[in-house]
Amino acid sequence: MFVNVSPNSENIDELMKYLLYELKIRNMPITKFRMLKLIYKIKKELGEGCELYSELPYFWYYFGPYSGEVVDSLNFIKPKCDQRGNSIILKDTYLKEFENNELISNYPEITTITQNILNDRDAFYTTLEKDIYKEYAPFDIMYPFKFDIYDIADKMRSTNSFDTDSYVKTLFKCEAKLPCDEYYNKYSDLFSKFLTNIDLINEENNIESSWKALRFPIQELWKTFTKGVRVQHKDDAYKSDEIIWDLKFKNSLNELTITINKTNEYIHNNYKDNFYTPSQKRMINATIGNYLRG
């Protein structure tokens, strides 16, 4: 049963100020996405028994746990920070202002949790995201799917830097971890159909020549899956978004069907173009319209 929760923006702001202070004294710049992960980690370490737990609302999406309220707080305080590339760090002039924090006085356990995270500087910058997926992702499939499948398709422009046989084997392992929940039945069918096709393409040693074409459906497989995860794995503060998020998931399943069906053409190299043109992507994404798109 859901309970309507109105997050206390002042508490989020105070937590943000404390973290920016702690990062500043360690000379540790931070990106928006790493801040989202840091606060999520703190939330989970505090546990559901802590009053602050429900005041830090999150849902799982494309890039892991996400919170509109946390992003809003960061944007509110951002003018008091210097930009360092994609990262920010508190300006020297605000260090004294951020030093004393009433929220931390009321919840001293936050200090211990934060220090444990930030004191391991290397882990903070290199493994925090992966550790969160390993420990807290709603489904076991999400860690290998994100880091061993999606990230490769998203970042690798050719197959020169990874083994295609291992890649396909990982896809099979992911298939075995798909949720048994009826909500994902259609998605699971599409995943299996794509896996059948890419396995045939790999047997013909054609993944390399088809890679430009295959990257897009792989990316869309991940994005569609996380739209379904968002519907079911969100904090109570996002209950009002459930209907529209469910529609967006179903819309994406329709779009994904078109995308996966197209991969039939890549078997036996039976296609004219080995990539999706911008116009093809627009056609796929126009199935229901901008209003329903996630």
Backbone as CSV, one residue per row, in Angstrom:
resi,resn,N_x,N_y,N_z,CA_x,CA_y,CA_z,C_x,C_y,C_z
1,MET,0.849,-1.204,0.000,0.000,0.000,0.000,0.873,1.237,0.000
2,PHE,0.535,2.195,-0.876,1.317,3.417,-0.966,0.794,4.464,0.006
3,VAL,1.704,5.256,0.517,1.353,6.385,1.369,1.881,7.643,0.702
4,ASN,1.043,8.653,0.575,1.495,9.899,-0.045,2.576,10.540,0.815
5,VAL,3.683,10.859,0.212,4.821,11.439,0.920,5.213,12.736,0.253
6,SER,5.380,13.762,1.034,5.855,15.051,0.515,7.274,15.259,1.023
7,PRO,8.245,15.040,0.190,9.640,15.175,0.626,9.918,16.572,1.171
8,ASN,10.681,16.630,2.247,11.075,17.901,2.840,12.289,18.434,2.088
9,SER,12.060,19.433,1.220,13.147,19.948,0.399,14.242,20.584,1.252
10,GLU,13.882,21.121,2.424,14.891,21.725,3.291,15.874,20.673,3.782
11,ASN,15.368,19.503,4.129,16.266,18.431,4.574,17.176,17.968,3.446
12,ILE,16.634,17.863,2.235,17.455,17.477,1.094,18.528,18.529,0.843
13,ASP,18.145,19.805,0.930,19.106,20.892,0.729,20.208,20.852,1.786
14,GLU,19.830,20.583,3.027,20.824,20.541,4.102,21.781,19.368,3.905
15,LEU,21.242,18.239,3.481,22.113,17.094,3.200,23.052,17.423,2.043
16,MET,22.529,18.089,1.028,23.353,18.475,-0.124,24.483,19.413,0.316
17,LYS,24.170,20.366,1.166,25.185,21.305,1.650,26.272,20.572,2.436
18,TYR,25.848,19.643,3.280,26.821,18.874,4.065,27.753,18.089,3.149
19,LEU,27.190,17.427,2.152,28.006,16.608,1.256,28.956,17.470,0.433
20,LEU,28.475,18.611,-0.045,29.344,19.510,-0.811,30.481,20.037,0.058
21,TYR,30.204,20.263,1.347,31.250,20.684,2.274,32.293,19.576,2.447
22,GLU,31.823,18.361,2.703,32.746,17.239,2.903,33.578,16.967,1.648
23,LEU,32.966,17.105,0.507,33.698,16.916,-0.751,34.722,18.029,-0.962
24,LYS,34.358,19.234,-0.577,35.260,20.379,-0.744,36.527,20.219,0.089
25,ILE,36.378,19.839,1.357,37.557,19.762,2.215,38.469,18.602,1.791
26,ARG,37.943,17.701,0.990,38.746,16.602,0.443,39.210,16.888,-0.990
27,ASN,38.816,18.046,-1.517,39.125,18.415,-2.897,38.639,17.333,-3.864
28,MET,37.359,16.979,-3.730,36.758,15.927,-4.538,35.576,16.488,-5.333
29,PRO,35.798,16.893,-6.576,34.677,17.353,-7.419,33.693,16.209,-7.651
30,ILE,32.449,16.566,-7.970,31.427,15.539,-8.140,30.489,15.903,-9.280
31,THR,30.076,14.902,-10.048,29.088,15.104,-11.115,27.683,14.930,-10.548
32,LYS,26.711,15.336,-11.338,25.314,15.163,-10.933,24.995,13.690,-10.705
33,PHE,25.399,12.833,-11.628,25.042,11.424,-11.511,25.741,10.749,-10.336
34,ARG,26.970,11.174,-10.019,27.641,10.585,-8.854,26.997,11.079,-7.564
35,MET,26.519,12.319,-7.555,25.810,12.820,-6.376,24.520,12.030,-6.155
36,LEU,23.820,11.729,-7.248,22.617,10.907,-7.132,22.944,9.556,-6.493
37,LYS,24.045,8.956,-6.904,24.435,7.655,-6.361,24.881,7.783,-4.905
38,LEU,25.600,8.843,-4.592,26.081,9.049,-3.227,24.912,9.166,-2.255
39,ILE,23.926,9.992,-2.591,22.794,10.182,-1.685,21.944,8.922,-1.604
40,TYR,21.827,8.201,-2.718,21.096,6.930,-2.679,21.787,5.938,-1.743
41,LYS,23.100,5.876,-1.824,23.865,4.986,-0.943,23.646,5.368,0.517
42,ILE,23.674,6.654,0.806,23.437,7.127,2.175,22.026,6.749,2.618
43,LYS,21.046,6.945,1.760,19.658,6.590,2.056,19.547,5.103,2.430
44,LYS,20.159,4.240,1.619,20.056,2.809,1.869,20.803,2.409,3.141
45,GLU,21.919,3.075,3.412,22.657,2.790,4.636,21.885,3.245,5.868
46,LEU,21.150,4.360,5.746,20.323,4.819,6.865,19.235,3.805,7.184
47,GLY,18.662,3.199,6.143,17.649,2.170,6.325,16.249,2.729,6.449
48,GLU,15.276,1.862,6.223,13.882,2.278,6.208,13.388,2.748,7.571
49,GLY,14.075,2.366,8.628,13.665,2.803,9.954,13.978,4.259,10.251
50,CYS,14.805,4.871,9.413,15.184,6.281,9.615,14.121,7.200,9.006
51,GLU,13.788,8.269,9.700,12.775,9.208,9.220,13.158,9.828,7.879
52,LEU,14.442,9.980,7.628,14.886,10.617,6.393,14.716,9.716,5.173
53,TYR,14.539,8.421,5.394,14.498,7.463,4.280,13.441,7.855,3.241
54,SER,12.230,8.142,3.700,11.142,8.477,2.776,11.253,9.902,2.238
55,GLU,12.111,10.709,2.855,12.286,12.091,2.394,13.368,12.196,1.313
56,LEU,13.932,11.078,0.950,14.916,11.027,-0.140,14.358,10.086,-1.216
57,PRO,13.330,10.535,-1.959,12.630,9.623,-2.876,13.421,9.332,-4.139
58,TYR,13.413,8.062,-4.519,14.138,7.605,-5.707,13.274,6.650,-6.515
59,PHE,13.639,6.492,-7.783,13.136,5.403,-8.606,14.292,4.906,-9.461
60,TRP,14.189,3.655,-9.923,15.234,3.084,-10.774,14.910,3.354,-12.231
61,TYR,15.954,3.741,-13.006,15.724,4.109,-14.398,16.977,3.794,-15.218
62,TYR,17.154,4.484,-16.353,18.230,4.175,-17.299,19.585,3.998,-16.631
63,PHE,19.939,4.956,-15.770,21.279,4.985,-15.189,21.258,4.704,-13.694
64,GLY,20.355,3.837,-13.287,20.297,3.447,-11.887,19.309,4.273,-11.091
65,PRO,19.521,4.399,-9.781,18.592,5.156,-8.940,18.631,6.647,-9.277
66,TYR,17.458,7.236,-9.414,17.350,8.642,-9.814,16.321,9.336,-8.930
67,SER,16.550,10.600,-8.665,15.639,11.396,-7.845,15.522,12.798,-8.409
68,GLY,14.327,13.176,-8.824,14.101,14.541,-9.296,14.319,15.548,-8.189
69,GLU,13.976,15.169,-6.957,14.137,16.081,-5.832,15.607,16.350,-5.530
70,VAL,16.433,15.333,-5.632,17.869,15.514,-5.404,18.479,16.392,-6.489
71,VAL,18.085,16.162,-7.736,18.592,16.979,-8.843,18.152,18.432,-8.668
72,ASP,16.898,18.636,-8.237,16.396,19.994,-8.017,17.207,20.694,-6.927
73,SER,17.531,19.986,-5.872,18.335,20.560,-4.789,19.731,20.920,-5.277
74,LEU,20.332,20.019,-6.053,21.673,20.286,-6.579,21.665,21.513,-7.481
75,ASN,20.661,21.627,-8.324,20.564,22.792,-9.210,20.370,24.079,-8.420
76,PHE,19.649,23.981,-7.295,19.399,25.155,-6.438,20.698,25.662,-5.808
77,ILE,21.565,24.737,-5.406,22.801,25.101,-4.701,23.967,25.278,-5.668
78,LYS,23.833,24.820,-6.877,24.916,24.822,-7.858,25.578,26.185,-8.066
79,PRO,24.845,27.318,-8.022,25.514,28.622,-8.183,26.594,28.900,-7.145
80,LYS,26.586,28.183,-6.043,27.605,28.360,-5.011,28.813,27.448,-5.236
81,CYS,28.854,26.821,-6.414,29.940,25.885,-6.741,30.690,26.346,-7.981
82,ASP,31.937,25.932,-8.076,32.734,26.131,-9.282,32.580,24.917,-10.185
83,GLN,32.629,25.171,-11.490,32.531,24.098,-12.469,33.927,23.581,-12.795
84,ARG,34.089,22.275,-12.795,35.333,21.636,-13.221,34.977,20.565,-14.249
85,GLY,34.956,20.947,-15.489,34.515,20.023,-16.520,33.051,19.690,-16.318
86,ASN,32.733,18.409,-16.184,31.359,17.979,-15.910,31.051,17.935,-14.421
87,SER,32.047,18.261,-13.602,31.895,18.182,-12.149,31.792,19.569,-11.531
88,ILE,31.371,19.591,-10.269,31.317,20.846,-9.515,32.010,20.642,-8.176
89,ILE,32.425,21.758,-7.570,32.991,21.726,-6.224,32.650,23.054,-5.558
90,LEU,32.373,23.010,-4.281,31.947,24.192,-3.537,32.989,25.307,-3.636
91,LYS,32.515,26.533,-3.832,33.414,27.685,-3.870,33.993,27.949,-2.484
92,ASP,35.209,28.450,-2.455,35.885,28.724,-1.190,35.066,29.664,-0.303
93,THR,34.416,30.626,-0.906,33.698,31.648,-0.143,32.515,31.084,0.643
94,TYR,32.060,29.882,0.310,30.901,29.308,1.000,31.295,28.206,1.978
95,LEU,32.575,27.965,2.133,33.027,26.872,2.992,32.573,27.084,4.445
96,LYS,32.738,28.283,4.967,32.358,28.575,6.351,30.850,28.465,6.527
97,GLU,30.105,28.941,5.547,28.641,28.909,5.620,28.108,27.486,5.693
98,PHE,28.773,26.561,5.006,28.285,25.190,4.933,28.850,24.296,6.047
99,GLU,29.723,24.869,6.895,30.431,24.039,7.875,29.498,23.475,8.939
100,ASN,28.622,24.304,9.487,27.701,23.859,10.532,26.368,23.454,9.905
101,ASN,25.843,22.316,10.318,24.666,21.773,9.665,23.747,21.135,10.701
102,GLU,22.568,21.722,10.852,21.616,21.250,11.866,21.122,19.838,11.566
103,LEU,20.936,19.527,10.286,20.458,18.187,9.928,21.431,17.121,10.415
104,ILE,22.721,17.381,10.236,23.729,16.404,10.646,23.792,16.311,12.162
105,SER,23.486,17.407,12.843,23.430,17.368,14.310,22.312,16.447,14.775
106,ASN,21.202,16.437,14.029,20.059,15.592,14.378,20.251,14.140,13.944
107,TYR,21.058,13.950,12.892,21.295,12.599,12.369,22.801,12.364,12.234
108,PRO,23.509,12.218,13.351,24.976,12.087,13.304,25.443,10.830,12.568
109,GLU,24.549,9.851,12.410,24.948,8.641,11.694,25.297,8.930,10.233
110,ILE,24.773,10.041,9.708,25.099,10.416,8.328,26.591,10.689,8.199
111,THR,27.184,11.259,9.228,28.617,11.559,9.197,29.441,10.282,9.034
112,THR,29.113,9.277,9.817,29.851,8.010,9.743,29.694,7.370,8.377
113,ILE,28.464,7.332,7.875,28.195,6.732,6.563,28.959,7.473,5.471
114,THR,28.897,8.790,5.507,29.543,9.607,4.470,31.052,9.439,4.508
115,GLN,31.622,9.467,5.691,33.080,9.322,5.795,33.537,7.958,5.297
116,ASN,32.770,6.925,5.582,33.124,5.588,5.103,33.144,5.532,3.573
117,ILE,32.252,6.289,2.953,32.185,6.310,1.491,33.302,7.167,0.911
118,LEU,33.447,8.383,1.420,34.378,9.339,0.814,35.833,9.066,1.153
119,ASN,36.079,8.420,2.275,37.470,8.163,2.653,38.158,7.178,1.713
120,ASP,37.365,6.352,1.048,37.923,5.469,0.019,37.750,6.175,-1.326
121,ARG,38.635,7.102,-1.576,38.512,7.983,-2.741,38.467,7.204,-4.061
122,ASP,39.344,6.226,-4.193,39.389,5.462,-5.445,38.071,4.745,-5.701
123,ALA,37.528,4.107,-4.673,36.261,3.387,-4.835,35.130,4.353,-5.156
124,PHE,35.162,5.528,-4.548,34.110,6.515,-4.801,34.061,6.891,-6.276
125,TYR,35.221,7.049,-6.886,35.261,7.487,-8.280,35.211,6.334,-9.289
126,THR,35.478,5.127,-8.842,35.580,4.037,-9.822,34.528,2.947,-9.666
127,THR,34.095,2.655,-8.446,33.218,1.490,-8.269,31.883,1.787,-7.591
128,LEU,31.628,3.017,-7.181,30.388,3.320,-6.441,29.153,2.900,-7.232
129,GLU,29.110,3.266,-8.517,27.933,2.933,-9.327,27.755,1.421,-9.425
130,LYS,28.820,0.706,-9.730,28.719,-0.748,-9.863,28.338,-1.402,-8.538
131,ASP,28.890,-0.892,-7.439,28.554,-1.444,-6.127,27.071,-1.272,-5.823
132,ILE,26.505,-0.141,-6.219,25.080,0.107,-5.982,24.233,-0.864,-6.792
133,TYR,24.613,-1.100,-8.057,23.882,-2.077,-8.865,23.973,-3.468,-8.243
134,LYS,25.161,-3.845,-7.800,25.342,-5.179,-7.214,24.494,-5.359,-5.964
135,GLU,24.428,-4.320,-5.144,23.797,-4.455,-3.832,22.305,-4.131,-3.838
136,TYR,21.896,-3.185,-4.673,20.539,-2.665,-4.533,19.651,-2.779,-5.779
137,ALA,20.193,-3.144,-6.937,19.360,-3.206,-8.138,18.174,-4.141,-7.915
138,PRO,16.989,-3.790,-8.399,15.790,-4.604,-8.157,15.865,-6.018,-8.719
139,PHE,16.643,-6.217,-9.794,16.747,-7.538,-10.419,18.212,-7.888,-10.648
140,ASP,18.527,-9.183,-10.534,19.909,-9.645,-10.742,20.399,-9.374,-12.159
141,ILE,19.474,-9.340,-13.112,19.859,-9.118,-14.504,20.489,-7.746,-14.713
142,MET,20.196,-6.790,-13.850,20.512,-5.400,-14.151,22.010,-5.107,-14.167
143,TYR,22.779,-5.768,-13.286,24.227,-5.506,-13.289,24.876,-5.963,-14.589
144,PRO,24.752,-7.239,-14.994,25.399,-7.637,-16.255,24.783,-6.964,-17.478
145,PHE,23.494,-6.725,-17.449,22.827,-6.077,-18.582,23.365,-4.668,-18.785
146,LYS,23.507,-3.930,-17.696,23.977,-2.542,-17.785,25.453,-2.464,-18.167
147,PHE,26.306,-3.187,-17.452,27.748,-2.980,-17.594,28.400,-3.880,-18.641
148,ASP,27.831,-5.053,-18.876,28.456,-5.988,-19.817,27.757,-6.044,-21.170
149,ILE,26.554,-5.481,-21.252,25.812,-5.477,-22.508,25.545,-4.051,-22.989
150,TYR,24.770,-3.297,-22.216,24.386,-1.948,-22.654,25.591,-1.033,-22.824
151,ASP,26.470,-0.986,-21.827,27.605,-0.054,-21.895,28.480,-0.323,-23.111
152,ILE,28.659,-1.582,-23.465,29.468,-1.910,-24.644,28.778,-1.411,-25.906
153,ALA,27.482,-1.651,-26.011,26.741,-1.179,-27.189,26.707,0.341,-27.244
154,ASP,26.676,0.971,-26.094,26.583,2.428,-26.039,27.909,3.105,-26.371
155,LYS,29.016,2.467,-26.010,30.320,3.125,-26.109,31.216,2.595,-27.219
156,MET,31.054,1.340,-27.578,31.970,0.717,-28.539,31.460,0.871,-29.964
157,ARG,32.242,1.557,-30.796,31.832,1.791,-32.183,32.190,0.636,-33.103
158,SER,33.009,-0.298,-32.595,33.356,-1.489,-33.364,33.511,-2.655,-32.400
159,THR,33.670,-3.844,-32.940,33.823,-5.046,-32.108,35.288,-5.392,-31.858
160,ASN,36.193,-4.500,-32.191,37.624,-4.792,-32.073,38.074,-4.972,-30.625
161,SER,37.362,-4.324,-29.686,37.836,-4.311,-28.300,37.079,-5.274,-27.387
162,PHE,36.242,-6.135,-27.937,35.582,-7.129,-27.097,35.321,-8.390,-27.906
163,ASP,35.126,-9.489,-27.184,34.923,-10.791,-27.818,33.426,-11.017,-28.046
164,THR,33.041,-11.197,-29.293,31.611,-11.310,-29.608,31.010,-12.606,-29.072
165,ASP,31.790,-13.691,-29.031,31.268,-14.942,-28.468,30.905,-14.761,-26.991
166,SER,31.795,-14.123,-26.245,31.524,-13.871,-24.823,30.339,-12.928,-24.650
167,TYR,30.241,-11.967,-25.534,29.141,-11.006,-25.479,27.800,-11.721,-25.630
168,VAL,27.697,-12.615,-26.613,26.457,-13.357,-26.834,26.181,-14.288,-25.656
169,LYS,27.212,-14.910,-25.103,27.027,-15.776,-23.934,26.476,-14.983,-22.753
170,THR,26.946,-13.746,-22.589,26.434,-12.900,-21.510,24.969,-12.566,-21.734
171,LEU,24.589,-12.360,-22.989,23.178,-12.133,-23.301,22.325,-13.333,-22.898
172,PHE,22.830,-14.533,-23.144,22.100,-15.736,-22.736,21.970,-15.792,-21.210
173,LYS,23.032,-15.411,-20.516,22.985,-15.387,-19.052,21.966,-14.362,-18.562
174,CYS,21.895,-13.237,-19.256,20.904,-12.220,-18.897,19.483,-12.745,-19.122
175,GLU,19.291,-13.449,-20.222,17.965,-13.999,-20.505,17.501,-14.901,-19.364
176,ALA,18.410,-15.678,-18.812,18.065,-16.582,-17.716,17.678,-15.828,-16.447
177,LYS,18.074,-14.559,-16.346,17.780,-13.755,-15.170,16.591,-12.814,-15.357
178,LEU,15.928,-12.875,-16.511,14.773,-12.014,-16.745,13.696,-12.270,-15.693
179,PRO,12.983,-11.233,-15.262,11.939,-11.417,-14.242,10.859,-12.392,-14.709
180,CYS,10.374,-13.194,-13.799,9.281,-14.124,-14.105,7.921,-13.426,-14.003
181,ASP,7.915,-12.206,-13.520,6.689,-11.423,-13.370,5.961,-11.298,-14.709
182,GLU,4.666,-11.521,-14.700,3.845,-11.432,-15.910,3.961,-10.062,-16.574
183,TYR,4.250,-9.049,-15.795,4.357,-7.689,-16.328,5.407,-7.593,-17.431
184,TYR,6.414,-8.473,-17.392,7.523,-8.422,-18.349,7.414,-9.502,-19.435
185,ASN,6.261,-10.165,-19.550,6.136,-11.268,-20.507,6.439,-10.840,-21.938
186,LYS,5.829,-9.767,-22.377,6.059,-9.315,-23.758,7.508,-8.905,-23.946
187,TYR,8.051,-8.226,-22.951,9.460,-7.822,-23.042,10.363,-9.054,-23.158
188,SER,10.101,-10.074,-22.343,10.921,-11.283,-22.368,10.873,-11.956,-23.737
189,ASP,9.693,-11.955,-24.361,9.568,-12.536,-25.705,10.432,-11.767,-26.705
190,LEU,10.439,-10.446,-26.602,11.240,-9.627,-27.511,12.734,-9.831,-27.258
191,PHE,13.097,-9.933,-26.001,14.500,-10.183,-25.654,14.952,-11.508,-26.261
192,SER,14.138,-12.537,-26.109,14.491,-13.861,-26.636,14.581,-13.851,-28.158
193,LYS,13.685,-13.120,-28.798,13.729,-13.045,-30.260,15.018,-12.373,-30.720
194,PHE,15.389,-11.280,-30.054,16.644,-10.611,-30.415,17.834,-11.530,-30.174
195,LEU,17.808,-12.259,-29.059,18.915,-13.152,-28.735,19.054,-14.249,-29.795
196,THR,17.944,-14.780,-30.257,17.988,-15.775,-31.330,18.652,-15.203,-32.570
197,ASN,18.276,-13.970,-32.918,18.826,-13.339,-34.120,20.315,-13.045,-33.988
198,ILE,20.714,-12.480,-32.859,22.126,-12.117,-32.716,22.988,-13.371,-32.599
199,ASP,22.434,-14.438,-32.052,23.176,-15.693,-31.989,23.422,-16.240,-33.399
200,LEU,22.415,-16.160,-34.255,22.577,-16.602,-35.648,23.586,-15.721,-36.386
201,ILE,23.512,-14.415,-36.137,24.450,-13.490,-36.773,25.875,-13.800,-36.332
202,ASN,26.029,-14.118,-35.048,27.357,-14.435,-34.534,27.874,-15.752,-35.117
203,GLU,27.004,-16.749,-35.259,27.419,-18.023,-35.843,27.932,-17.840,-37.271
204,GLU,27.409,-16.836,-37.950,27.838,-16.551,-39.320,29.014,-15.582,-39.362
205,ASN,29.541,-15.253,-38.154,30.677,-14.320,-38.044,30.357,-12.961,-38.659
206,ASN,29.125,-12.508,-38.456,28.693,-11.247,-39.053,28.387,-10.150,-38.031
207,ILE,28.702,-10.384,-36.770,28.437,-9.321,-35.791,29.281,-8.090,-36.108
208,GLU,30.529,-8.305,-36.488,31.401,-7.162,-36.792,30.810,-6.299,-37.903
209,SER,30.361,-6.903,-38.978,29.814,-6.132,-40.096,28.429,-5.567,-39.774
210,SER,27.749,-6.150,-38.788,26.394,-5.708,-38.444,26.357,-4.815,-37.204
211,TRP,27.541,-4.574,-36.584,27.558,-3.944,-35.270,26.874,-2.569,-35.252
212,LYS,27.086,-1.768,-36.285,26.437,-0.451,-36.319,24.926,-0.589,-36.222
213,ALA,24.394,-1.597,-36.874,22.952,-1.821,-36.876,22.479,-2.407,-35.551
214,LEU,23.310,-3.226,-34.903,22.895,-3.927,-33.692,22.966,-3.060,-32.442
215,ARG,23.790,-2.037,-32.468,23.942,-1.211,-31.270,22.620,-0.590,-30.826
216,PHE,21.841,-0.096,-31.770,20.597,0.588,-31.425,19.581,-0.343,-30.756
217,PRO,19.275,-1.509,-31.322,18.326,-2.391,-30.625,18.808,-2.839,-29.255
218,ILE,20.117,-3.025,-29.075,20.632,-3.396,-27.756,20.392,-2.265,-26.757
219,GLN,20.673,-1.040,-27.192,20.421,0.110,-26.320,18.941,0.224,-25.971
220,GLU,18.086,-0.010,-26.959,16.646,0.097,-26.728,16.128,-1.035,-25.843
221,LEU,16.741,-2.203,-25.919,16.369,-3.294,-25.014,16.572,-2.875,-23.562
222,TRP,17.711,-2.261,-23.284,17.989,-1.800,-21.913,17.037,-0.683,-21.501
223,LYS,16.862,0.305,-22.341,16.035,1.449,-21.982,14.576,1.045,-21.761
224,THR,14.083,0.156,-22.597,12.704,-0.312,-22.429,12.550,-1.085,-21.123
225,PHE,13.517,-1.939,-20.834,13.451,-2.707,-19.591,13.398,-1.782,-18.382
226,THR,14.233,-0.763,-18.367,14.274,0.122,-17.198,13.016,0.976,-17.082
227,LYS,12.310,1.185,-18.191,11.017,1.865,-18.088,10.009,1.002,-17.330
228,GLY,10.086,-0.313,-17.523,9.245,-1.206,-16.747,9.665,-1.261,-15.296
229,VAL,10.976,-1.285,-15.059,11.483,-1.292,-13.690,11.024,-0.039,-12.948
230,ARG,11.028,1.096,-13.638,10.617,2.357,-13.010,9.183,2.284,-12.487
231,VAL,8.309,1.598,-13.220,6.905,1.482,-12.807,6.797,0.770,-11.466
232,GLN,7.566,-0.272,-11.297,7.412,-1.127,-10.127,8.347,-0.793,-8.978
233,HIS,9.458,-0.142,-9.267,10.466,0.084,-8.229,10.734,1.577,-8.069
234,LYS,9.836,2.182,-7.326,9.863,3.621,-7.055,9.416,3.838,-5.619
235,ASP,9.836,4.930,-5.031,9.372,5.275,-3.691,7.975,5.877,-3.753
236,ASP,7.331,5.922,-2.600,5.925,6.316,-2.549,5.654,7.702,-3.121
237,ALA,6.633,8.577,-3.061,6.448,9.935,-3.555,6.125,9.978,-5.045
238,TYR,6.434,8.908,-5.772,6.212,8.868,-7.215,4.972,8.064,-7.605
239,LYS,4.112,7.746,-6.650,2.919,6.962,-6.943,2.046,7.625,-8.013
240,SER,1.972,8.941,-7.990,1.114,9.646,-8.951,1.616,9.529,-10.381
241,ASP,2.865,9.111,-10.565,3.435,8.968,-11.909,3.229,7.564,-12.486
242,GLU,2.665,6.667,-11.700,2.633,5.262,-12.110,1.849,5.039,-13.400
243,ILE,0.714,5.669,-13.564,-0.125,5.435,-14.747,0.600,5.859,-16.015
244,ILE,1.165,7.064,-16.021,1.845,7.541,-17.223,3.118,6.744,-17.477
245,TRP,3.823,6.342,-16.423,5.025,5.531,-16.612,4.683,4.160,-17.182
246,ASP,3.553,3.616,-16.754,3.109,2.337,-17.308,2.788,2.479,-18.797
247,LEU,2.148,3.565,-19.181,1.848,3.807,-20.591,3.124,3.974,-21.404
248,LYS,4.100,4.631,-20.824,5.373,4.817,-21.521,6.086,3.482,-21.726
249,PHE,6.000,2.608,-20.745,6.598,1.280,-20.891,5.918,0.512,-22.024
250,LYS,4.598,0.536,-22.041,3.864,-0.189,-23.082,4.118,0.413,-24.464
251,ASN,4.224,1.722,-24.521,4.567,2.376,-25.786,5.942,1.932,-26.261
252,SER,6.890,1.849,-25.333,8.243,1.420,-25.693,8.269,-0.027,-26.164
253,LEU,7.415,-0.859,-25.601,7.337,-2.248,-26.064,6.886,-2.299,-27.525
254,ASN,5.944,-1.442,-27.893,5.506,-1.388,-29.292,6.634,-0.926,-30.206
255,GLU,7.361,0.074,-29.774,8.489,0.571,-30.555,9.598,-0.486,-30.640
256,LEU,9.818,-1.175,-29.519,10.866,-2.191,-29.482,10.528,-3.350,-30.417
257,THR,9.257,-3.668,-30.539,8.844,-4.730,-31.461,9.297,-4.414,-32.882
258,ILE,9.110,-3.179,-33.302,9.548,-2.758,-34.634,11.065,-2.884,-34.753
259,THR,11.755,-2.437,-33.738,13.219,-2.452,-33.747,13.763,-3.880,-33.802
260,ILE,13.207,-4.757,-32.980,13.691,-6.141,-32.947,13.349,-6.862,-34.244
261,ASN,12.173,-6.620,-34.785,11.803,-7.253,-36.058,12.780,-6.892,-37.172
262,LYS,13.305,-5.696,-37.113,14.245,-5.256,-38.140,15.536,-6.064,-38.114
263,THR,15.877,-6.610,-36.953,17.130,-7.373,-36.875,17.055,-8.683,-37.659
264,ASN,15.854,-9.097,-38.071,15.760,-10.268,-38.958,16.568,-10.043,-40.234
265,GLU,16.656,-8.787,-40.640,17.328,-8.457,-41.899,18.844,-8.646,-41.816
266,TYR,19.379,-8.695,-40.594,20.830,-8.757,-40.456,21.355,-10.187,-40.512
267,ILE,20.440,-11.159,-40.461,20.839,-12.556,-40.608,21.184,-12.809,-42.075
268,HIS,22.277,-13.477,-42.319,22.793,-13.712,-43.673,23.141,-12.401,-44.382
269,ASN,23.368,-11.318,-43.582,23.671,-10.000,-44.176,22.594,-9.571,-45.171
270,ASN,21.359,-9.905,-44.872,20.261,-9.637,-45.791,19.644,-8.262,-45.503
271,TYR,20.447,-7.223,-45.690,19.943,-5.867,-45.497,20.756,-4.906,-46.351
272,LYS,20.174,-3.770,-46.630,20.828,-2.801,-47.500,21.722,-1.854,-46.718
273,ASP,21.247,-1.423,-45.564,22.003,-0.476,-44.749,22.306,-1.117,-43.416
274,ASN,23.512,-0.923,-42.905,23.861,-1.553,-41.639,23.777,-0.568,-40.477
275,PHE,22.867,0.386,-40.578,22.653,1.306,-39.474,21.252,1.889,-39.578
276,TYR,20.775,2.424,-38.445,19.494,3.126,-38.432,19.751,4.584,-38.769
277,THR,19.058,5.095,-39.735,19.186,6.502,-40.071,18.382,7.316,-39.066
278,PRO,18.664,8.607,-38.935,17.861,9.444,-38.029,16.374,9.391,-38.346
279,SER,16.028,9.338,-39.616,14.611,9.299,-39.979,13.960,7.996,-39.524
280,GLN,14.696,6.865,-39.607,14.164,5.587,-39.136,13.935,5.626,-37.626
281,LYS,14.879,6.210,-36.903,14.716,6.317,-35.455,13.516,7.182,-35.105
282,ARG,13.309,8.267,-35.867,12.158,9.126,-35.598,10.858,8.385,-35.852
283,MET,10.833,7.568,-36.899,9.627,6.793,-37.207,9.312,5.796,-36.097
284,ILE,10.361,5.143,-35.588,10.170,4.184,-34.505,9.652,4.890,-33.261
285,ASN,10.236,6.040,-32.970,9.887,6.750,-31.738,8.591,7.529,-31.826
286,ALA,7.952,7.522,-32.976,6.721,8.291,-33.158,5.470,7.436,-33.043
287,THR,5.593,6.233,-32.513,4.468,5.304,-32.491,3.254,5.896,-31.783
288,ILE,3.457,6.464,-30.634,2.329,7.044,-29.906,2.481,8.556,-29.743
289,GLY,3.721,9.030,-29.698,3.888,10.482,-29.611,4.735,10.917,-28.458
290,ASN,5.118,12.180,-28.485,6.027,12.726,-27.488,5.462,12.639,-26.083
291,TYR,4.155,12.741,-25.940,3.561,12.802,-24.607,3.807,11.522,-23.809
292,LEU,3.868,10.396,-24.507,4.023,9.128,-23.833,5.459,8.660,-23.757
293,ARG,6.362,9.410,-24.361,7.732,8.934,-24.435,8.455,9.152,-23.115
294,GLY,9.287,8.131,-22.684,9.963,8.224,-21.394,11.286,8.913,-21.491
